[in-house]
Structures are given as C-alpha cells and as structure tokens.
Amino acid sequence: MGFVAVVLTAGTVAWNAAGPPDERGSESVPAKPVASEFSDTLKRAQASDPVAELRLSQMYAHGNGVAEDKKEARSWLQRSAEHGNTEAQFELGNALREGLGGVQDYGRAATWLQQAAENGNADAQYSLALMYRWGMGVAPDLPKAYTWFNLAAAQGVTGAETQRDAVLRLLTPIQIAAAQAEASRLSEAPPKQSAMAR
C-alpha cells in the first residue's frame, strides 16, 4: 500500500511539474508560423490577390499575426470585394450594415450584398432579402424580397423558406409570377463581376 502511495505522489509531482501533455510548449509553437503566414499573405495581398486580401482582412480583424485593427481589416476587405471576391462582398455588406470597422451605412451595405447575391452567395441573398423586406438601405419591395428569399431557400439557407412563405402571402398572383420568373432567371445567370474586377 505504501508503494502505491509513493508512486501516485511521484506521478502527481511529475504531472504538475511538466503540465498535461497537450499544454507543454504550447506558448512558443504558434508564434512563428502565424508571423510567417501574415508576411506571405501580405505579399500576395499587395499583388492584388483577392483571396489573400480577404485573408489579410480576417487576420487584422482577429489579431492573428498582427495587432488587431478593425479599420485596416475593413480596408483590405473592401479591396478584396472590389477585386470580385464574392465572400468579401458579402462580408463587406455585413460590416457596413452592422457598422463594423467604420460607420454604419445601409445603402452601401445593400450595394455590396446585391453584388454577392448576384454572384450566387446564398447568405447574401438572404441578407439582401431581409433588407428589401424591411426597407433597410433600399425602398421596401416585397416582390424583390420574395425573389431573394426564394433563391436563398433553394440553396438551403436556414430560415429562408419560412421568410419566403411569409412574404408570399403578402403578394398578388401577378407579383408572385413575376418574382418567381426573376428568381429562375437569376438562378441560371452566370455570376457578375464587379467593375474593379473586369
């Protein structure tokens, strides 16, 4: 019995001295790779790579490999959006709608969400539909809201089907037919590029 107590005590002392296996040395491991990733991403972003611009924006937003800087994050996000990155267009639209890293601007938010939605981004389609439904940055327009909810629902966005069906009850048969025709046209159209990306 005494032997077991000695072994357990020695094991406890060793555990406390070294720490759990997954915590040993964790402080110094990520620093170098993150700094290297930032440097590589910055070089590619400065060469107008839209994917790198978006990644750099995320790094500034979360302080990964660089000091957190919301304004710098928004600047790189806008560059990526202007260079045709659909995900960046969506994120910029959300940032403008929520006032992240700058002033809140529903009009500009709707413009960027529209570009991302036309490029097939399902989340942007849903966000744009909400803006048309409630008149945020655009004039309230229930047929357009229905069109975008319909497209988002077709791509499986959570809540889009419920919203689509709620708006459907507020439309006339003529509005429904026109909105469904527009949704079909948009779903078959090739993605658009921003003016900066052309």
Secondary structure per residue as TSV (DSSP state, phi and psi in degrees):
chain	resnum	aa	ss	phi	psi
A	1	M	-	360.0	-41.7
A	2	G	H	-63.1	-36.1
A	3	F	H	-63.2	-42.6
A	4	V	H	-63.2	-40.7
A	5	A	H	-64.4	-40.4
A	6	V	H	-64.8	-43.0
A	7	V	H	-64.0	-43.9
A	8	L	H	-64.1	-41.5
A	9	T	H	-63.8	-44.7
A	10	A	H	-62.9	-40.3
A	11	G	H	-64.5	-40.3
A	12	T	H	-64.9	-44.1
A	13	V	H	-61.4	-44.9
A	14	A	H	-63.4	-42.0
A	15	W	H	-61.1	-47.0
A	16	N	H	-66.4	-34.5
A	17	A	H	-71.6	-40.6
A	18	A	H	-92.6	-25.4
A	19	G	-	83.1	165.4
A	20	P	-	-61.5	152.5
A	21	P	T	-55.4	-35.6
A	22	D	T	-82.8	-6.2
A	23	E	T	-100.9	-15.8
A	24	R	T	-64.4	121.8
A	25	G	T	74.1	10.0
A	26	S	T	-71.0	-20.9
A	27	E	T	-66.0	-37.4
A	28	S	T	-97.6	-10.5
A	29	V	T	-69.0	-51.0
A	30	P	T	-75.8	-17.6
A	31	A	H	-57.7	-50.7
A	32	K	H	-68.2	-47.6
A	33	P	H	-61.4	-37.7
A	34	V	H	-66.9	-43.1
A	35	A	H	-63.3	-40.7
A	36	S	H	-65.7	-41.5
A	37	E	H	-62.4	-42.0
A	38	F	H	-60.6	-46.9
A	39	S	H	-60.2	-46.4
A	40	D	H	-64.5	-41.9
A	41	T	H	-65.5	-41.4
A	42	L	H	-60.5	-44.4
A	43	K	H	-59.9	-45.8
A	44	R	H	-67.4	-38.4
A	45	A	H	-65.8	-39.3
A	46	Q	H	-66.1	-19.8
A	47	A	T	-93.0	16.5
A	48	S	T	65.9	36.0
A	49	D	-	-84.1	111.6
A	50	P	H	-62.3	-32.3
A	51	V	H	-68.7	-42.1
A	52	A	H	-67.5	-37.4
A	53	E	H	-61.1	-42.6
A	54	L	H	-64.5	-45.4
A	55	R	H	-62.7	-40.3
A	56	L	H	-63.4	-41.4
A	57	S	H	-57.4	-44.4
A	58	Q	H	-65.5	-37.2
A	59	M	H	-65.0	-42.5
A	60	Y	H	-66.6	-38.6
A	61	A	H	-64.5	-35.1
A	62	H	H	-108.0	-0.3
A	63	G	T	68.8	37.7
A	64	N	S	-92.7	106.0
A	65	G	S	79.8	1.6
A	66	V	S	-158.1	158.3
A	67	A	-	-64.4	139.4
A	68	E	-	-60.4	132.8
A	69	D	-	-152.7	100.2
A	70	K	H	-65.1	-36.0
A	71	K	H	-68.7	-41.5
A	72	E	H	-65.5	-38.6
A	73	A	H	-60.1	-44.4
A	74	R	H	-66.4	-38.3
A	75	S	H	-61.4	-47.5
A	76	W	H	-68.8	-32.9
A	77	L	H	-64.0	-42.9
A	78	Q	H	-64.3	-41.0
A	79	R	H	-59.6	-44.0
A	80	S	H	-63.4	-42.4
A	81	A	H	-62.9	-43.5
A	82	E	H	-65.3	-26.6
A	83	H	T	-88.6	12.1
A	84	G	T	92.9	9.0
A	85	N	-	-76.0	111.9
A	86	T	H	-61.5	-40.6
A	87	E	H	-63.4	-39.6
A	88	A	H	-67.0	-38.2
A	89	Q	H	-59.3	-44.1
A	90	F	H	-63.7	-48.3
A	91	E	H	-64.4	-37.6
A	92	L	H	-66.3	-42.4
A	93	G	H	-57.2	-44.4
A	94	N	H	-65.2	-42.5
A	95	A	H	-61.3	-41.9
A	96	L	H	-67.9	-39.2
A	97	R	H	-65.5	-38.1
A	98	E	H	-92.6	-9.7
A	99	G	T	74.0	34.3
A	100	L	T	-87.7	120.4
A	101	G	T	76.5	14.2
A	102	G	S	172.3	-169.9
A	103	V	-	-72.5	152.3
A	104	Q	-	-76.4	132.7
A	105	D	-	-147.6	94.1
A	106	Y	H	-63.6	-36.4
A	107	G	H	-62.6	-50.3
A	108	R	H	-66.8	-34.7
A	109	A	H	-58.8	-46.2
A	110	A	H	-62.8	-38.2
A	111	T	H	-61.1	-47.4
A	112	W	H	-70.9	-37.5
A	113	L	H	-64.8	-36.4
A	114	Q	H	-61.1	-45.5
A	115	Q	H	-61.3	-46.1
A	116	A	H	-64.8	-39.4
A	117	A	H	-64.7	-42.5
A	118	E	H	-66.6	-24.5
A	119	N	T	-87.1	7.5
A	120	G	T	93.5	6.8
A	121	N	-	-72.6	111.8
A	122	A	H	-63.2	-40.0
A	123	D	H	-66.5	-35.9
A	124	A	H	-67.4	-38.1
A	125	Q	H	-59.5	-43.5
A	126	Y	H	-65.6	-46.6
A	127	S	H	-62.0	-41.8
A	128	L	H	-64.9	-40.2
A	129	A	H	-59.1	-42.2
A	130	L	H	-62.1	-38.9
A	131	M	H	-65.8	-40.6
A	132	Y	H	-68.3	-35.6
A	133	R	H	-65.1	-42.7
A	134	W	H	-103.4	1.6
A	135	G	T	70.0	44.4
A	136	M	S	-101.0	105.3
A	137	G	S	81.7	-8.7
A	138	V	S	-141.9	160.7
A	139	A	-	-68.0	140.5
A	140	P	-	-55.2	133.0
A	141	D	-	-151.0	95.4
A	142	L	H	-64.4	-39.1
A	143	P	H	-61.0	-40.2
A	144	K	H	-67.7	-38.8
A	145	A	H	-59.4	-45.6
A	146	Y	H	-60.2	-44.4
A	147	T	H	-56.0	-49.5
A	148	W	H	-72.3	-36.5
A	149	F	H	-62.5	-39.7
A	150	N	H	-61.3	-44.7
A	151	L	H	-64.9	-43.6
A	152	A	H	-64.9	-40.3
A	153	A	H	-63.3	-38.7
A	154	A	H	-63.1	-24.1
A	155	Q	T	-97.7	6.8
A	156	G	T	82.3	20.9
A	157	V	-	-69.3	128.0
A	158	T	T	-59.4	129.4
A	159	G	T	89.8	-16.7
A	160	A	H	-66.2	-39.9
A	161	E	H	-64.4	-42.2
A	162	T	H	-63.0	-45.5
A	163	Q	H	-63.7	-44.3
A	164	R	H	-56.4	-47.8
A	165	D	H	-68.5	-31.7
A	166	A	H	-67.2	-42.1
A	167	V	H	-70.1	-36.4
A	168	L	H	-52.5	-40.8
A	169	R	T	-66.5	-14.9
A	170	L	T	-97.1	-2.2
A	171	L	S	-102.7	154.7
A	172	T	-	-81.6	161.7
A	173	P	H	-56.2	-37.0
A	174	I	H	-66.7	-42.6
A	175	Q	H	-63.6	-39.9
A	176	I	H	-62.3	-46.9
A	177	A	H	-60.9	-44.3
A	178	A	H	-66.5	-42.0
A	179	A	H	-67.3	-38.0
A	180	Q	H	-68.2	-38.1
A	181	A	H	-63.9	-40.8
A	182	E	H	-65.6	-40.8
A	183	A	H	-62.4	-40.8
A	184	S	H	-64.0	-44.0
A	185	R	H	-60.5	-46.5
A	186	L	H	-66.0	-35.4
A	187	S	H	-70.1	-22.1
A	188	E	H	-100.3	-9.0
A	189	A	S	-76.2	144.2
A	190	P	-	-68.3	152.8
A	191	P	-	-60.2	143.1
A	192	K	-	-88.8	157.9
A	193	Q	-	-113.6	151.2
A	194	S	-	-68.9	160.0
A	195	A	G	-59.2	-34.7
A	196	M	G	-69.7	-27.9
A	197	A	G	-83.9	-14.5
A	198	R	-	-77.3	360.0
